[in-house]
Amino acid sequence: MSAVVSWTGDLRFEAVSDSGHGLTIDGRKETGASPMELLLLGAAGCSAIDVVTILQKMRQQVVDVRCAVDGTRADDEPKVYTRIHMQFTVAGQGLSEAKVAQAIRLSAEKYCSASIMLGKTAEITHGFEIVEAAPA
């Protein structure tokens, strides 16, 4: 995996990954996410992908997964994340609470490299709610 981050002025940078996808990084948060926001987004995205994939393999009828993530940083430099909470909202038809909990646990403990890495400095907690979706 590789990427290039190029300065475009002020505290703005354009980032392009080796897959060809790009985004704006902005230290002032005016035109893009900050690097620390991107860490939270990456962890939430990684975990949400895991949850969808695992639930599909469990043959659960998932129609939507959302992960709201909230991080608390240390007061002193380098101001690492010390606490992160991921709150999942999983919508589907007849979802098993036990299977949703297991999918989140498997992501947290085995599959999501982003949150497992952040867990080296932060206490990461998880919660979820299940929303029954109307049949399509």
Summary of the structure (lengths in Angstrom):
residues: 136
radius of gyration: 16.9
end to end distance: 38.7
largest distance: 50.9
contacts: 393
relative contact order: 0.16
helix: 32%
strand: 40%
